[in-house]
Amino acid sequence: MFLVNTEFVPGKRIVRVCGLVQGSTVRAKHIGRDIAASLKNLVGGELKGYTELLNESRNESLRRMVEQANNLGANAILNIRYGTSAITSGASELLCYGTAVVLEDAEDA
């Protein structure tokens, strides 16, 4: 599966557009990460607990989007974007979306 944030893949051509695909996850911080982040705010530095939480969220939303594209018969997702939104205090959604397509080698490549 080609995953790109561009409108095309060099050397390939789009033979079918399967449509918009998306994956999302809603995650909440937990008290352990909250306490560690509060302490880190006093001295500065990376909030590693939150970094891990965001990485897990990105990976899960991407995995769900790819699964949806596979179910549509796509072999690539173009124009991949991420978005976030606050759901409630301490919980956020991470959304990943793009256009599922079927690519094949370009004849002139």
C-alpha positions in Angstrom: 0.0 0.0 0.0 1.5 3.4 -1.1 0.8 6.0 1.6 1.7 9.5 0.6 0.6 13.1 1.4 0.9 14.1 -2.3 -1.7 14.1 -5.0 0.2 11.5 -7.1 3.0 8.9 -7.0 5.7 9.4 -9.6 5.8 6.6 -12.2 2.2 5.6 -11.3 -1.2 6.6 -12.7 -4.6 6.5 -11.0 -6.9 3.9 -12.6 -9.7 4.1 -10.1 -10.7 6.4 -7.2 -12.2 4.4 -4.4 -13.1 7.4 -2.3 -12.4 9.1 1.0 -11.1 6.9 3.7 -10.5 7.8 7.3 -9.5 6.3 10.6 -9.8 7.9 14.0 -9.2 7.2 17.7 -10.2 9.0 20.8 -7.7 8.9 23.6 -7.7 10.2 27.2 -4.7 11.0 29.3 -4.4 9.1 32.5 -3.4 10.3 35.9 0.1 8.9 35.7 0.9 10.8 32.6 -0.8 13.9 34.0 1.3 13.9 37.2 4.5 13.3 35.2 3.6 16.2 32.8 2.8 18.5 35.7 6.2 17.8 37.2 8.0 18.2 33.9 6.3 21.6 33.4 8.2 22.9 36.4 11.6 22.0 35.0 11.0 22.0 31.3 11.7 19.3 28.7 9.8 16.8 26.6 6.6 15.3 27.9 7.4 11.8 26.9 4.2 10.3 28.2 2.2 12.6 25.9 4.6 12.0 23.0 4.0 8.2 23.4 0.2 8.8 23.6 0.2 10.9 20.3 2.4 8.3 18.5 0.0 5.5 19.6 -2.9 7.6 18.4 -1.4 8.4 15.0 -0.4 4.8 14.4 -3.9 3.5 15.4 -5.8 6.0 13.2 -3.4 5.3 10.3 -4.0 1.5 10.7 -7.8 2.0 10.7 -7.6 4.2 7.6 -5.4 1.6 5.7 -7.9 -1.2 6.7 -10.7 0.8 5.3 -8.8 1.4 2.0 -7.9 -2.3 1.8 -11.6 -3.2 2.1 -12.4 -0.9 -0.9 -9.7 -2.7 -3.0 -7.3 0.3 -3.0 -3.5 -0.1 -3.3 -2.7 3.5 -2.3 -3.9 6.4 -0.3 -3.1 9.9 -1.5 -3.3 13.3 0.2 -3.0 11.9 3.7 -3.8 14.4 6.4 -4.2 14.4 10.1 -6.5 16.5 12.3 -7.2 16.7 16.0 -10.1 17.9 18.1 -10.9 18.1 21.8 -13.8 15.8 22.8 -13.9 16.6 26.4 -11.5 17.8 29.1 -8.5 15.4 28.9 -9.7 13.5 25.8 -9.0 14.2 22.2 -9.7 12.6 18.8 -6.9 12.1 16.3 -8.3 11.7 12.7 -6.3 10.5 9.7 -7.9 10.8 6.2 -7.0 10.6 2.6 -8.2 9.4 -0.9 -8.1 5.7 -1.6 -7.1 4.9 -5.1 -5.9 2.0 -7.3 -2.5 2.8 -9.0 -0.7 1.0 -11.7 2.6 1.7 -13.4 2.5 4.6 -15.9 3.2 3.5 -19.4 5.7 6.3 -20.0 7.7 5.5 -16.8 
